[in-house]
Amino acid sequence: MQLIKNATIVNENRTFVGSVLIDGKEIKAIYEAGEQMEFSSPVTEIDATGLLLLPGVIDDQVHFREPGLTHKGDIYSESKAAVAGGITSYFEMPNTKPQATTIDLLEDKYKLASEKSFANYSFLMGVTNDNIDELKRVNPRNVAGLKMFMGSSTGNMLVDNQNTLNRVFSEVPLLIVTHCEDEATIKSNIEHYKSILGEDIHVKYHPLIRSAEACYKSSVFAVELAKKYNSRLHVFHLSSALEMSLFSSDMPLREKRITAEVCVHHLWFSDADYAKYGNRIKWNPAIKSDSDRQALINAVNSNKIDVVATDHAPHLLSEKEGSCLTAASGGPLVQHSLVAMLQLAKQGVFTLEKIVEKMCHAPADLFRIEKRGFIRPGYNADLVLVDPNKSWTVTPENILYKCGWSPFEGVTFDSKVLKTWVNGQLVYNEGTFDESVHGERLLFEV
């Protein structure tokens, strides 16, 4: 057994000094300071005085690029970066090569993860215009949900057939997760700016091309479908103030049928940062104005937004070169998402309790993950220990992403992840990894 002793525990809207006993894979007991502790077998003690003990982060949106795109990331490299960043579970997206749009292809990814992943994992099933029969065969016990691109031209995964949309929302009982940007609006904006600026368009125009209106129009459409059919809908990576009117903060998360996510980069950067970072902060949906950023922050704090995640999407720097129209969209984030949010807490933007709620508890509740996301007896011991007063600077030498770069290069964070446990095993320990540890397939309440 392991005893993490005298930690400052942040869990379930409380911060208190205490100790956590791990027995095998599970949390055995939680002791508050001064409470009598008794053990039936030998215990390895870890002194956590002055350190934060948090539930492991659950990232509901990553692209680990395997299979087919492994020159820029793979399950081994990116899950390794994830546990170094305090992420103990992740949901990976279906737009790999081949795309995970059949159960057999989806299960191939699960097999890869069982052999390579440091963290726990689930893979979302991809929706196309013509795979409704496959979707209806998905077991909700062991798959997190369906991923639908509504207004995206990712291979053949743009779902624009009205009959398909109606059938998915009305016939498939799984949680539907959407990327919402209206394709027609984006195409119109591209033609408008090409007529003014030609083909070589600077990335600062990206939020004007993939505009707030494009996001709102598509999000409205998804929300209307969900309301019409009483589906469970989760809208990924919201980026605009305009969209906040679509979501509610007046009920507990478990009662919501329509939920929302924001990514760390939309809470950290604004369009003023394109001048400094250029294509390194080019994402879809685009990073927008500072007023949009502030609206997203307010929505997190008011509970209109339910989850904070990354949309970790590594590309080689060579793929990020070119104009707004040609540079790849996306960037790596899993190693730095928790410390970035803790930095915002230091600035007074969020409380520690709110960060744990949105990055740990809420993903577990929303996706109904079994026995994870909380520090509770009987739950899996997915935990992260953080020094809140250990400054460090992101440099190419300490970046673990396979692509080798980060939009946070040069940033000094005031908090550092020291240790990460996955299912009770200390997988990351102050810069070293236990290569024998593999995460588990996540299971879901049905």
Beta strands, then each sheet from edge to edge (+ up, - down):
strand 1: 2-11
strand 2: 14-23
strand 3: 26-32
strand 4: 44-47
strand 5: 52-55
strand 6: 57-62
strand 7: 87-92
strand 8: 120-123
strand 9: 125-126
strand 10: 146-150
strand 11: 176-180
strand 12: 233-235
strand 13: 258-263
strand 14: 307-309
strand 15: 383-387
strand 16: 392-393
strand 17: 412-413
strand 18: 416-422
strand 19: 425-429
strand 20: 432-433
sheet 1: 3+ 2- 1+ 4+
sheet 2: 3+ 2- 1+ 5+ 15- 18+ 19- 20+
sheet 3: 6+ 7+ 8+
sheet 4: 9+ 10+ 11+ 12+ 13+ 14+
sheet 5: 16+ 17-
end
